[in-house]
């Protein structure tokens, strides 16, 4: 079983940056895909960004040009650098791991990000 622990959330002013971190309990070199999702109040959970073991990345349209996902294999950590934040980015952000393309996902407990205008 894979355990994920998010950190770095909090309150930030609109236009500011924030970096989320997710420490993974197993070597991330063995994990097919890592990613960040978010869920705003009253909305469904949605993809923010993913990164494969190859380093290939994928972003939601809302994140393109503002957010950057990266991984540090030595630290078993995946990051989400968020810039130019706005109120629509306010949500609980979840770290996600997928060991293979046809297996179940693992999720972190989530961390709150609140952008004040």
Biopython code that builds the backbone (N, CA, C, O; Angstrom):
import numpy as np
from Bio.PDB.StructureBuilder import StructureBuilder

atoms = [
    (1, "UNK", "N", (0.838, -1.185, 0.000)),
    (1, "UNK", "CA", (0.000, 0.000, 0.000)),
    (1, "UNK", "C", (0.879, 1.243, 0.000)),
    (1, "UNK", "O", (1.914, 1.285, 0.665)),
    (2, "UNK", "N", (0.465, 2.232, -0.736)),
    (2, "UNK", "CA", (1.228, 3.470, -0.863)),
    (2, "UNK", "C", (0.572, 4.546, -0.013)),
    (2, "UNK", "O", (-0.639, 4.755, -0.079)),
    (3, "UNK", "N", (1.383, 5.223, 0.781)),
    (3, "UNK", "CA", (0.879, 6.339, 1.585)),
    (3, "UNK", "C", (1.452, 7.642, 1.044)),
    (3, "UNK", "O", (2.620, 7.732, 0.665)),
    (4, "UNK", "N", (0.592, 8.635, 1.024)),
    (4, "UNK", "CA", (0.944, 9.936, 0.465)),
    (4, "UNK", "C", (0.667, 11.019, 1.492)),
    (4, "UNK", "O", (-0.386, 11.017, 2.129)),
    (5, "UNK", "N", (1.597, 11.935, 1.658)),
    (5, "UNK", "CA", (1.428, 13.001, 2.634)),
    (5, "UNK", "C", (1.682, 14.369, 2.031)),
    (5, "UNK", "O", (2.809, 14.698, 1.663)),
    (6, "UNK", "N", (0.626, 15.162, 1.933)),
    (6, "UNK", "CA", (0.750, 16.503, 1.342)),
    (6, "UNK", "C", (1.149, 17.537, 2.381)),
    (6, "UNK", "O", (0.854, 17.396, 3.567)),
    (7, "UNK", "N", (1.824, 18.575, 1.916)),
    (7, "UNK", "CA", (2.158, 19.713, 2.770)),
    (7, "UNK", "C", (2.312, 20.942, 1.885)),
    (7, "UNK", "O", (2.397, 20.839, 0.662)),
    (8, "UNK", "N", (2.345, 22.108, 2.527)),
    (8, "UNK", "CA", (2.583, 23.346, 1.801)),
    (8, "UNK", "C", (1.355, 24.174, 1.498)),
    (8, "UNK", "O", (1.462, 25.257, 0.924)),
    (9, "UNK", "N", (0.194, 23.680, 1.873)),
    (9, "UNK", "CA", (-1.015, 24.444, 1.604)),
    (9, "UNK", "C", (-1.179, 25.605, 2.571)),
    (9, "UNK", "O", (-0.337, 25.833, 3.439)),
    (10, "UNK", "N", (-2.278, 26.337, 2.406)),
    (10, "UNK", "CA", (-2.543, 27.450, 3.300)),
    (10, "UNK", "C", (-3.249, 28.584, 2.601)),
    (10, "UNK", "O", (-3.880, 28.408, 1.559)),
    (11, "UNK", "N", (-3.128, 29.758, 3.200)),
    (11, "UNK", "CA", (-3.771, 30.966, 2.680)),
    (11, "UNK", "C", (-2.750, 31.801, 1.924)),
    (11, "UNK", "O", (-1.653, 32.053, 2.422)),
    (12, "UNK", "N", (-3.113, 32.229, 0.725)),
    (12, "UNK", "CA", (-2.214, 33.031, -0.101)),
    (12, "UNK", "C", (-3.030, 34.113, -0.793)),
    (12, "UNK", "O", (-4.203, 33.908, -1.104)),
    (13, "UNK", "N", (-2.423, 35.243, -1.028)),
    (13, "UNK", "CA", (-3.106, 36.346, -1.721)),
    (13, "UNK", "C", (-3.154, 36.081, -3.218)),
    (13, "UNK", "O", (-2.271, 35.437, -3.786)),
    (14, "UNK", "N", (-4.182, 36.582, -3.824)),
    (14, "UNK", "CA", (-4.322, 36.444, -5.269)),
    (14, "UNK", "C", (-3.090, 36.998, -5.970)),
    (14, "UNK", "O", (-2.575, 38.059, -5.615)),
    (15, "UNK", "N", (-2.635, 36.265, -6.960)),
    (15, "UNK", "CA", (-1.437, 36.651, -7.695)),
    (15, "UNK", "C", (-0.166, 36.056, -7.144)),
    (15, "UNK", "O", (0.882, 36.117, -7.788)),
    (16, "UNK", "N", (-0.243, 35.486, -5.973)),
    (16, "UNK", "CA", (0.942, 34.942, -5.327)),
    (16, "UNK", "C", (1.214, 33.498, -5.692)),
    (16, "UNK", "O", (0.404, 32.848, -6.353)),
    (17, "UNK", "N", (2.378, 32.995, -5.251)),
    (17, "UNK", "CA", (2.752, 31.610, -5.512)),
    (17, "UNK", "C", (2.559, 30.730, -4.282)),
    (17, "UNK", "O", (2.419, 31.210, -3.157)),
    (18, "UNK", "N", (2.557, 29.440, -4.535)),
    (18, "UNK", "CA", (2.499, 28.461, -3.464)),
    (18, "UNK", "C", (3.053, 27.160, -4.023)),
    (18, "UNK", "O", (2.806, 26.826, -5.182)),
    (19, "UNK", "N", (3.794, 26.429, -3.213)),
    (19, "UNK", "CA", (4.315, 25.138, -3.646)),
    (19, "UNK", "C", (3.807, 24.038, -2.733)),
    (19, "UNK", "O", (3.995, 24.086, -1.517)),
    (20, "UNK", "N", (3.175, 23.067, -3.317)),
    (20, "UNK", "CA", (2.723, 21.896, -2.588)),
    (20, "UNK", "C", (3.750, 20.775, -2.737)),
    (20, "UNK", "O", (4.397, 20.629, -3.774)),
    (21, "UNK", "N", (3.877, 20.000, -1.680)),
    (21, "UNK", "CA", (4.766, 18.838, -1.701)),
    (21, "UNK", "C", (3.974, 17.609, -1.292)),
    (21, "UNK", "O", (3.024, 17.686, -0.513)),
    (22, "UNK", "N", (4.384, 16.484, -1.832)),
    (22, "UNK", "CA", (3.753, 15.209, -1.473)),
    (22, "UNK", "C", (4.858, 14.175, -1.319)),
    (22, "UNK", "O", (5.540, 13.823, -2.282)),
    (23, "UNK", "N", (5.020, 13.702, -0.108)),
    (23, "UNK", "CA", (6.002, 12.659, 0.169)),
    (23, "UNK", "C", (5.322, 11.299, 0.030)),
    (23, "UNK", "O", (4.245, 11.067, 0.581)),
    (24, "UNK", "N", (5.964, 10.415, -0.708)),
    (24, "UNK", "CA", (5.414, 9.097, -1.000)),
    (24, "UNK", "C", (6.165, 8.044, -0.193)),
    (24, "UNK", "O", (7.379, 8.135, -0.014)),
    (25, "UNK", "N", (5.434, 7.046, 0.291)),
    (25, "UNK", "CA", (6.025, 6.055, 1.204)),
    (25, "UNK", "C", (6.879, 5.008, 0.504)),
    (25, "UNK", "O", (7.623, 4.281, 1.161)),
    (26, "UNK", "N", (6.784, 4.922, -0.814)),
    (26, "UNK", "CA", (7.586, 3.949, -1.571)),
    (26, "UNK", "C", (8.397, 4.680, -2.633)),
    (26, "UNK", "O", (8.058, 5.803, -3.007)),
    (27, "UNK", "N", (9.462, 4.055, -3.122)),
    (27, "UNK", "CA", (10.271, 4.702, -4.165)),
    (27, "UNK", "C", (9.423, 5.099, -5.363)),
    (27, "UNK", "O", (8.757, 4.258, -5.968)),
    (28, "UNK", "N", (9.448, 6.362, -5.697)),
    (28, "UNK", "CA", (8.562, 6.826, -6.769)),
    (28, "UNK", "C", (9.061, 6.422, -8.146)),
    (28, "UNK", "O", (8.349, 6.582, -9.137)),
    (29, "UNK", "N", (10.285, 5.897, -8.212)),
    (29, "UNK", "CA", (10.750, 5.388, -9.498)),
    (29, "UNK", "C", (9.934, 4.170, -9.930)),
    (29, "UNK", "O", (9.931, 3.801, -11.104)),
    (30, "UNK", "N", (9.237, 3.546, -8.964)),
    (30, "UNK", "CA", (8.401, 2.387, -9.273)),
    (30, "UNK", "C", (6.954, 2.755, -9.568)),
    (30, "UNK", "O", (6.140, 1.884, -9.876)),
    (31, "UNK", "N", (6.635, 4.024, -9.476)),
    (31, "UNK", "CA", (5.256, 4.458, -9.627)),
    (31, "UNK", "C", (5.034, 4.997, -11.030)),
    (31, "UNK", "O", (5.731, 5.898, -11.496)),
    (32, "UNK", "N", (4.063, 4.428, -11.672)),
    (32, "UNK", "CA", (3.767, 4.753, -13.071)),
    (32, "UNK", "C", (3.411, 6.228, -13.257)),
    (32, "UNK", "O", (3.906, 6.891, -14.168)),
    (33, "UNK", "N", (2.544, 6.726, -12.377)),
    (33, "UNK", "CA", (2.090, 8.092, -12.537)),
    (33, "UNK", "C", (1.831, 8.733, -11.181)),
    (33, "UNK", "O", (1.241, 8.118, -10.293)),
    (34, "UNK", "N", (2.270, 9.955, -11.035)),
    (34, "UNK", "CA", (1.965, 10.769, -9.863)),
    (34, "UNK", "C", (1.195, 11.996, -10.327)),
    (34, "UNK", "O", (1.369, 12.472, -11.449)),
    (35, "UNK", "N", (0.343, 12.493, -9.445)),
    (35, "UNK", "CA", (-0.434, 13.639, -9.892)),
    (35, "UNK", "C", (-1.050, 14.429, -8.766)),
    (35, "UNK", "O", (-1.021, 14.030, -7.602)),
    (36, "UNK", "N", (-1.605, 15.552, -9.141)),
    (36, "UNK", "CA", (-2.338, 16.420, -8.234)),
    (36, "UNK", "C", (-3.746, 16.627, -8.790)),
    (36, "UNK", "O", (-3.942, 16.878, -9.979)),
    (37, "UNK", "N", (-4.707, 16.513, -7.894)),
    (37, "UNK", "CA", (-6.097, 16.780, -8.200)),
    (37, "UNK", "C", (-6.603, 17.791, -7.184)),
    (37, "UNK", "O", (-5.962, 18.032, -6.161)),
    (38, "UNK", "N", (-7.753, 18.379, -7.473)),
    (38, "UNK", "CA", (-8.331, 19.311, -6.504)),
    (38, "UNK", "C", (-9.841, 19.218, -6.521)),
    (38, "UNK", "O", (-10.452, 18.801, -7.505)),
    (39, "UNK", "N", (-10.427, 19.618, -5.399)),
    (39, "UNK", "CA", (-11.879, 19.621, -5.275)),
    (39, "UNK", "C", (-12.315, 20.887, -4.565)),
    (39, "UNK", "O", (-11.995, 21.105, -3.397)),
    (40, "UNK", "N", (-13.044, 21.711, -5.284)),
    (40, "UNK", "CA", (-13.592, 22.935, -4.710)),
    (40, "UNK", "C", (-14.960, 22.634, -4.101)),
    (40, "UNK", "O", (-15.598, 21.654, -4.484)),
    (41, "UNK", "N", (-15.414, 23.448, -3.173)),
    (41, "UNK", "CA", (-16.724, 23.205, -2.541)),
    (41, "UNK", "C", (-17.835, 23.109, -3.581)),
    (41, "UNK", "O", (-17.966, 23.965, -4.455)),
    (42, "UNK", "N", (-18.627, 22.055, -3.466)),
    (42, "UNK", "CA", (-19.755, 21.872, -4.368)),
    (42, "UNK", "C", (-19.400, 21.382, -5.756)),
    (42, "UNK", "O", (-20.266, 21.290, -6.626)),
    (43, "UNK", "N", (-18.121, 21.064, -5.973)),
    (43, "UNK", "CA", (-17.690, 20.608, -7.290)),
    (43, "UNK", "C", (-17.053, 19.232, -7.199)),
    (43, "UNK", "O", (-16.680, 18.769, -6.121)),
    (44, "UNK", "N", (-16.937, 18.595, -8.346)),
    (44, "UNK", "CA", (-16.293, 17.296, -8.398)),
    (44, "UNK", "C", (-14.770, 17.455, -8.373)),
    (44, "UNK", "O", (-14.224, 18.499, -8.731)),
    (45, "UNK", "N", (-14.118, 16.396, -7.944)),
    (45, "UNK", "CA", (-12.654, 16.395, -7.966)),
    (45, "UNK", "C", (-12.189, 16.430, -9.414)),
    (45, "UNK", "O", (-12.738, 15.740, -10.273)),
    (46, "UNK", "N", (-11.173, 17.241, -9.671)),
    (46, "UNK", "CA", (-10.694, 17.395, -11.039)),
    (46, "UNK", "C", (-9.174, 17.292, -11.101)),
    (46, "UNK", "O", (-8.466, 17.566, -10.132)),
    (47, "UNK", "N", (-8.707, 16.894, -12.262)),
    (47, "UNK", "CA", (-7.280, 16.797, -12.508)),
    (47, "UNK", "C", (-6.657, 18.179, -12.534)),
    (47, "UNK", "O", (-7.228, 19.124, -13.078)),
    (48, "UNK", "N", (-5.466, 18.285, -11.931)),
    (48, "UNK", "CA", (-4.672, 19.504, -12.062)),
    (48, "UNK", "C", (-3.455, 19.224, -12.946)),
    (48, "UNK", "O", (-3.229, 19.903, -13.947)),
    (49, "UNK", "N", (-2.676, 18.206, -12.555)),
    (49, "UNK", "CA", (-1.474, 17.878, -13.320)),
    (49, "UNK", "C", (-1.017, 16.477, -12.971)),
    (49, "UNK", "O", (-1.237, 16.001, -11.857)),
    (50, "UNK", "N", (-0.372, 15.807, -13.939)),
    (50, "UNK", "CA", (0.212, 14.496, -13.697)),
    (50, "UNK", "C", (1.600, 14.438, -14.306)),
    (50, "UNK", "O", (1.944, 15.203, -15.207)),
    (51, "UNK", "N", (2.396, 13.494, -13.778)),
    (51, "UNK", "CA", (3.734, 13.276, -14.309)),
    (51, "UNK", "C", (4.012, 11.780, -14.297)),
    (51, "UNK", "O", (3.767, 11.104, -13.297)),
    (52, "UNK", "N", (4.522, 11.267, -15.406)),
    (52, "UNK", "CA", (4.823, 9.858, -15.531)),
    (52, "UNK", "C", (6.265, 9.570, -15.122)),
    (52, "UNK", "O", (7.059, 10.489, -14.920)),
    (53, "UNK", "N", (6.591, 8.289, -15.003)),
    (53, "UNK", "CA", (7.976, 7.922, -14.711)),
    (53, "UNK", "C", (8.920, 8.399, -15.806)),
    (53, "UNK", "O", (10.103, 8.625, -15.551)),
    (54, "UNK", "N", (8.411, 8.551, -17.011)),
    (54, "UNK", "CA", (9.231, 9.053, -18.122)),
    (54, "UNK", "C", (9.530, 10.544, -17.995)),
    (54, "UNK", "O", (10.416, 11.072, -18.668)),
    (55, "UNK", "N", (8.773, 11.217, -17.119)),
    (55, "UNK", "CA", (8.895, 12.664, -16.995)),
    (55, "UNK", "C", (7.871, 13.430, -17.795)),
    (55, "UNK", "O", (7.780, 14.653, -17.689)),
    (56, "UNK", "N", (7.101, 12.723, -18.595)),
    (56, "UNK", "CA", (6.056, 13.384, -19.374)),
    (56, "UNK", "C", (4.991, 13.953, -18.439)),
    (56, "UNK", "O", (4.592, 13.314, -17.466)),
    (57, "UNK", "N", (4.550, 15.144, -18.748)),
    (57, "UNK", "CA", (3.569, 15.829, -17.902)),
    (57, "UNK", "C", (2.286, 16.115, -18.667)),
    (57, "UNK", "O", (2.256, 16.170, -19.896)),
    (58, "UNK", "N", (1.232, 16.295, -17.886)),
    (58, "UNK", "CA", (-0.059, 16.644, -18.452)),
    (58, "UNK", "C", (-0.725, 17.631, -17.503)),
    (58, "UNK", "O", (-0.677, 17.456, -16.285)),
    (59, "UNK", "N", (-1.350, 18.673, -18.061)),
    (59, "UNK", "CA", (-1.964, 19.713, -17.240)),
    (59, "UNK", "C", (-3.400, 19.970, -17.671)),
    (59, "UNK", "O", (-3.747, 19.871, -18.848)),
    (60, "UNK", "N", (-4.222, 20.303, -16.686)),
    (60, "UNK", "CA", (-5.541, 20.817, -17.003)),
    (60, "UNK", "C", (-5.382, 22.177, -17.678)),
    (60, "UNK", "O", (-4.398, 22.883, -17.452)),
    (61, "UNK", "N", (-6.339, 22.527, -18.489)),
    (61, "UNK", "CA", (-6.252, 23.815, -19.178)),
    (61, "UNK", "C", (-6.101, 24.967, -18.187)),
    (61, "UNK", "O", (-5.385, 25.931, -18.454)),
    (62, "UNK", "N", (-6.771, 24.864, -17.053)),
    (62, "UNK", "CA", (-6.726, 25.928, -16.048)),
    (62, "UNK", "C", (-5.350, 26.075, -15.406)),
    (62, "UNK", "O", (-5.035, 27.112, -14.822)),
    (63, "UNK", "N", (-4.530, 25.022, -15.521)),
    (63, "UNK", "CA", (-3.211, 25.030, -14.891)),
    (63, "UNK", "C", (-2.074, 25.370, -15.860)),
    (63, "UNK", "O", (-0.989, 25.769, -15.439)),
    (64, "UNK", "N", (-2.328, 25.213, -17.124)),
    (64, "UNK", "CA", (-1.280, 25.444, -18.118)),
    (64, "UNK", "C", (-0.745, 26.866, -18.046)),
    (64, "UNK", "O", (-1.500, 27.838, -18.011)),
    (65, "UNK", "N", (0.584, 26.956, -18.027)),
    (65, "UNK", "CA", (1.226, 28.266, -17.991)),
    (65, "UNK", "C", (1.363, 28.861, -16.606)),
    (65, "UNK", "O", (2.094, 29.835, -16.421)),
    (66, "UNK", "N", (0.671, 28.291, -15.629)),
    (66, "UNK", "CA", (0.749, 28.813, -14.258)),
    (66, "UNK", "C", (1.313, 27.803, -13.268)),
    (66, "UNK", "O", (2.023, 28.175, -12.333)),
    (67, "UNK", "N", (1.002, 26.538, -13.467)),
    (67, "UNK", "CA", (1.411, 25.485, -12.538)),
    (67, "UNK", "C", (2.493, 24.615, -13.177)),
    (67, "UNK", "O", (2.572, 24.482, -14.398)),
    (68, "UNK", "N", (3.318, 24.031, -12.317)),
    (68, "UNK", "CA", (4.354, 23.127, -12.804)),
    (68, "UNK", "C", (4.480, 21.954, -11.852)),
    (68, "UNK", "O", (4.650, 22.138, -10.646)),
    (69, "UNK", "N", (4.397, 20.746, -12.394)),
    (69, "UNK", "CA", (4.557, 19.544, -11.581)),
    (69, "UNK", "C", (5.957, 18.986, -11.813)),
    (69, "UNK", "O", (6.468, 18.989, -12.933)),
    (70, "UNK", "N", (6.561, 18.509, -10.732)),
    (70, "UNK", "CA", (7.897, 17.936, -10.840)),
    (70, "UNK", "C", (8.046, 16.848, -9.790)),
    (70, "UNK", "O", (7.231, 16.730, -8.874)),
    (71, "UNK", "N", (9.103, 16.053, -9.938)),
    (71, "UNK", "CA", (9.337, 14.961, -9.003)),
    (71, "UNK", "C", (10.808, 14.907, -8.652)),
    (71, "UNK", "O", (11.677, 15.183, -9.479)),
    (72, "UNK", "N", (11.065, 14.545, -7.405)),
    (72, "UNK", "CA", (12.433, 14.342, -6.932)),
    (72, "UNK", "C", (12.531, 12.891, -6.491)),
    (72, "UNK", "O", (12.076, 12.532, -5.405)),
    (73, "UNK", "N", (13.120, 12.068, -7.328)),
    (73, "UNK", "CA", (13.173, 10.633, -7.029)),
    (73, "UNK", "C", (13.978, 10.348, -5.761)),
    (73, "UNK", "O", (13.657, 9.419, -5.019)),
    (74, "UNK", "N", (15.000, 11.126, -5.515)),
    (74, "UNK", "CA", (15.830, 10.893, -4.334)),
    (74, "UNK", "C", (15.068, 11.143, -3.038)),
    (74, "UNK", "O", (15.360, 10.538, -2.007)),
    (75, "UNK", "N", (14.091, 12.038, -3.101)),
    (75, "UNK", "CA", (13.314, 12.374, -1.909)),
    (75, "UNK", "C", (11.938, 11.732, -1.908)),
    (75, "UNK", "O", (11.148, 11.945, -0.988)),
    (76, "UNK", "N", (11.651, 10.949, -2.937)),
    (76, "UNK", "CA", (10.326, 10.321, -3.064)),
    (76, "UNK", "C", (9.220, 11.361, -2.917)),
    (76, "UNK", "O", (8.235, 11.149, -2.209)),
    (77, "UNK", "N", (9.399, 12.470, -3.589)),
    (77, "UNK", "CA", (8.487, 13.593, -3.433)),
    (77, "UNK", "C", (8.064, 14.131, -4.797)),
    (77, "UNK", "O", (8.856, 14.203, -5.737)),
    (78, "UNK", "N", (6.800, 14.501, -4.870)),
    (78, "UNK", "CA", (6.280, 15.177, -6.058)),
    (78, "UNK", "C", (5.810, 16.562, -5.625)),
    (78, "UNK", "O", (5.233, 16.732, -4.551)),
    (79, "UNK", "N", (6.066, 17.536, -6.472)),
    (79, "UNK", "CA", (5.766, 18.920, -6.151)),
    (79, "UNK", "C", (4.748, 19.497, -7.137)),
    (79, "UNK", "O", (4.611, 19.035, -8.270)),
    (80, "UNK", "N", (4.050, 20.511, -6.664)),
    (80, "UNK", "CA", (3.206, 21.305, -7.546)),
    (80, "UNK", "C", (3.502, 22.770, -7.250)),
    (80, "UNK", "O", (3.100, 23.302, -6.215)),
    (81, "UNK", "N", (4.200, 23.404, -8.162)),
    (81, "UNK", "CA", (4.464, 24.830, -8.049)),
    (81, "UNK", "C", (3.320, 25.579, -8.705)),
    (81, "UNK", "O", (3.027, 25.388, -9.886)),
    (82, "UNK", "N", (2.676, 26.437, -7.920)),
    (82, "UNK", "CA", (1.525, 27.175, -8.421)),
    (82, "UNK", "C", (1.850, 28.664, -8.395)),
    (82, "UNK", "O", (2.240, 29.204, -7.360)),
    (83, "UNK", "N", (1.691, 29.310, -9.515)),
    (83, "UNK", "CA", (1.937, 30.742, -9.632)),
    (83, "UNK", "C", (0.676, 31.452, -10.108)),
    (83, "UNK", "O", (-0.246, 30.832, -10.638)),
    (84, "UNK", "N", (0.661, 32.746, -9.910)),
    (84, "UNK", "CA", (-0.470, 33.575, -10.364)),
    (84, "UNK", "C", (-1.801, 33.003, -9.899)),
    (84, "UNK", "O", (-2.737, 32.852, -10.685)),
    (85, "UNK", "N", (-1.870, 32.693, -8.637)),
    (85, "UNK", "CA", (-3.081, 32.064, -8.094)),
    (85, "UNK", "C", (-4.249, 33.049, -8.091)),
    (85, "UNK", "O", (-4.075, 34.255, -7.915)),
    (86, "UNK", "N", (-5.429, 32.501, -8.289)),
    (86, "UNK", "CA", (-6.641, 33.311, -8.212)),
    (86, "UNK", "C", (-7.687, 32.574, -7.381)),
    (86, "UNK", "O", (-7.473, 31.433, -6.972)),
    (87, "UNK", "N", (-8.795, 33.217, -7.139)),
    (87, "UNK", "CA", (-9.808, 32.667, -6.235)),
    (87, "UNK", "C", (-10.363, 31.338, -6.738)),
    (87, "UNK", "O", (-10.820, 30.521, -5.938)),
    (88, "UNK", "N", (-10.332, 31.114, -8.025)),
    (88, "UNK", "CA", (-10.850, 29.857, -8.576)),
    (88, "UNK", "C", (-9.929, 28.683, -8.287)),
    (88, "UNK", "O", (-10.301, 27.531, -8.511)),
    (89, "UNK", "N", (-8.737, 28.965, -7.793)),
    (89, "UNK", "CA", (-7.822, 27.892, -7.411)),
    (89, "UNK", "C", (-8.056, 27.418, -5.983)),
    (89, "UNK", "O", (-7.439, 26.450, -5.538)),
    (90, "UNK", "N", (-8.939, 28.091, -5.269)),
    (90, "UNK", "CA", (-9.263, 27.678, -3.904)),
    (90, "UNK", "C", (-9.918, 26.304, -3.927)),
    (90, "UNK", "O", (-10.935, 26.096, -4.589)),
    (91, "UNK", "N", (-9.318, 25.372, -3.193)),
    (91, "UNK", "CA", (-9.806, 23.986, -3.210)),
    (91, "UNK", "C", (-8.972, 23.164, -2.226)),
    (91, "UNK", "O", (-7.969, 23.626, -1.682)),
    (92, "UNK", "N", (-9.428, 21.938, -2.023)),
    (92, "UNK", "CA", (-8.593, 20.946, -1.350)),
    (92, "UNK", "C", (-7.809, 20.229, -2.442)),
    (92, "UNK", "O", (-8.386, 19.722, -3.404)),
    (93, "UNK", "N", (-6.508, 20.190, -2.286)),
    (93, "UNK", "CA", (-5.627, 19.569, -3.278)),
    (93, "UNK", "C", (-5.198, 18.190, -2.778)),
    (93, "UNK", "O", (-4.803, 18.021, -1.625)),
    (94, "UNK", "N", (-5.287, 17.218, -3.674)),
    (94, "UNK", "CA", (-4.975, 15.838, -3.333)),
    (94, "UNK", "C", (-3.815, 15.332, -4.177)),
    (94, "UNK", "O", (-3.749, 15.559, -5.385)),
    (95, "UNK", "N", (-2.911, 14.648, -3.509)),
    (95, "UNK", "CA", (-1.836, 13.950, -4.196)),
    (95, "UNK", "C", (-2.346, 12.569, -4.597)),
    (95, "UNK", "O", (-3.108, 11.942, -3.861)),
    (96, "UNK", "N", (-1.926, 12.109, -5.750)),
    (96, "UNK", "CA", (-2.411, 10.835, -6.287)),
    (96, "UNK", "C", (-1.253, 10.031, -6.847)),
    (96, "UNK", "O", (-0.329, 10.581, -7.446)),
    (97, "UNK", "N", (-1.313, 8.725, -6.644)),
    (97, "UNK", "CA", (-0.325, 7.840, -7.261)),
    (97, "UNK", "C", (-1.021, 6.664, -7.911)),
    (97, "UNK", "O", (-2.053, 6.183, -7.443)),
    (98, "UNK", "N", (-0.429, 6.218, -8.997)),
    (98, "UNK", "CA", (-0.973, 5.082, -9.734)),
    (98, "UNK", "C", (0.206, 4.189, -10.088)),
    (98, "UNK", "O", (1.114, 4.596, -10.813)),
    (99, "UNK", "N", (0.180, 2.955, -9.562)),
    (99, "UNK", "CA", (1.324, 2.073, -9.735)),
    (99, "UNK", "C", (1.426, 1.538, -11.160)),
    (99, "UNK", "O", (2.514, 1.193, -11.623)),
    (100, "UNK", "N", (0.320, 1.474, -11.834)),
    (100, "UNK", "CA", (0.312, 0.980, -13.197)),
    (100, "UNK", "C", (-0.934, 1.470, -13.896)),
    (100, "UNK", "O", (-1.861, 1.949, -13.242)),
    (101, "UNK", "N", (-0.977, 1.362, -15.207)),
    (101, "UNK", "CA", (-2.110, 1.915, -15.965)),
    (101, "UNK", "C", (-3.432, 1.205, -15.699)),
    (101, "UNK", "O", (-4.491, 1.755, -16.003)),
    (102, "UNK", "N", (-3.397, -0.021, -15.130)),
    (102, "UNK", "CA", (-4.633, -0.772, -14.949)),
    (102, "UNK", "C", (-4.862, -1.173, -13.506)),
    (102, "UNK", "O", (-5.543, -2.160, -13.228)),
    (103, "UNK", "N", (-4.292, -0.406, -12.586)),
    (103, "UNK", "CA", (-4.479, -0.705, -11.171)),
    (103, "UNK", "C", (-5.082, 0.495, -10.471)),
    (103, "UNK", "O", (-5.166, 1.586, -11.034)),
    (104, "UNK", "N", (-5.502, 0.274, -9.226)),
    (104, "UNK", "CA", (-6.178, 1.328, -8.480)),
    (104, "UNK", "C", (-5.224, 2.452, -8.092)),
    (104, "UNK", "O", (-4.006, 2.283, -8.048)),
    (105, "UNK", "N", (-5.825, 3.597, -7.816)),
    (105, "UNK", "CA", (-5.069, 4.764, -7.378)),
    (105, "UNK", "C", (-4.954, 4.776, -5.857)),
    (105, "UNK", "O", (-5.746, 4.160, -5.142)),
    (106, "UNK", "N", (-3.942, 5.500, -5.392)),
    (106, "UNK", "CA", (-3.835, 5.839, -3.979)),
    (106, "UNK", "C", (-3.921, 7.356, -3.852)),
    (106, "UNK", "O", (-3.469, 8.103, -4.720)),
    (107, "UNK", "N", (-4.521, 7.786, -2.733)),
    (107, "UNK", "CA", (-4.747, 9.215, -2.525)),
    (107, "UNK", "C", (-4.189, 9.674, -1.181)),
    (107, "UNK", "O", (-4.179, 8.923, -0.205)),
    (108, "UNK", "N", (-3.729, 10.914, -1.153)),
    (108, "UNK", "CA", (-3.393, 11.542, 0.101)),
    (108, "UNK", "C", (-4.656, 12.039, 0.789)),
    (108, "UNK", "O", (-5.761, 11.910, 0.263)),
    (109, "UNK", "N", (-4.471, 12.611, 1.978)),
    (109, "UNK", "CA", (-5.622, 13.046, 2.762)),
    (109, "UNK", "C", (-6.159, 14.391, 2.290)),
    (109, "UNK", "O", (-7.266, 14.787, 2.653)),
    (110, "UNK", "N", (-5.377, 15.085, 1.487)),
    (110, "UNK", "CA", (-5.795, 16.378, 0.962)),
    (110, "UNK", "C", (-5.289, 17.527, 1.809)),
    (110, "UNK", "O", (-5.083, 17.387, 3.014)),
    (111, "UNK", "N", (-5.092, 18.664, 1.162)),
    (111, "UNK", "CA", (-4.624, 19.845, 1.861)),
    (111, "UNK", "C", (-5.328, 21.074, 1.289)),
    (111, "UNK", "O", (-5.508, 21.202, 0.078)),
    (112, "UNK", "N", (-5.715, 21.960, 2.180)),
    (112, "UNK", "CA", (-6.490, 23.123, 1.770)),
    (112, "UNK", "C", (-5.586, 24.221, 1.211)),
    (112, "UNK", "O", (-4.546, 24.550, 1.781)),
    (113, "UNK", "N", (-6.014, 24.771, 0.086)),
    (113, "UNK", "CA", (-5.398, 25.964, -0.488)),
    (113, "UNK", "C", (-6.495, 27.004, -0.627)),
    (113, "UNK", "O", (-7.510, 26.763, -1.280)),
    (114, "UNK", "N", (-6.290, 28.158, -0.012)),
    (114, "UNK", "CA", (-7.268, 29.233, -0.073)),
    (114, "UNK", "C", (-6.594, 30.479, -0.630)),
    (114, "UNK", "O", (-5.579, 30.943, -0.111)),
    (115, "UNK", "N", (-7.181, 31.010, -1.701)),
    (115, "UNK", "CA", (-6.640, 32.212, -2.335)),
    (115, "UNK", "C", (-7.564, 33.374, -1.999)),
    (115, "UNK", "O", (-8.751, 33.347, -2.321)),
    (116, "UNK", "N", (-7.014, 34.386, -1.353)),
    (116, "UNK", "CA", (-7.806, 35.556, -0.971)),
    (116, "UNK", "C", (-7.633, 36.656, -2.019)),
    (116, "UNK", "O", (-6.539, 36.891, -2.534)),
    (117, "UNK", "N", (-8.740, 37.315, -2.310)),
    (117, "UNK", "CA", (-8.698, 38.376, -3.327)),
    (117, "UNK", "C", (-8.552, 39.748, -2.684)),
    (117, "UNK", "O", (-8.500, 40.757, -3.388)),
]
sb = StructureBuilder()
sb.init_structure("model")
sb.init_model(0)
sb.init_chain("A")
sb.init_seg("    ")
for serial, (resi, resn, name, xyz) in enumerate(atoms, 1):
    if name == "N":
        sb.init_residue(resn, " ", resi, " ")
    sb.init_atom(name, np.array(xyz, "f"), 0.0, 1.0, " ", f" {name:<3s}", serial, name[0])
structure = sb.get_structure()
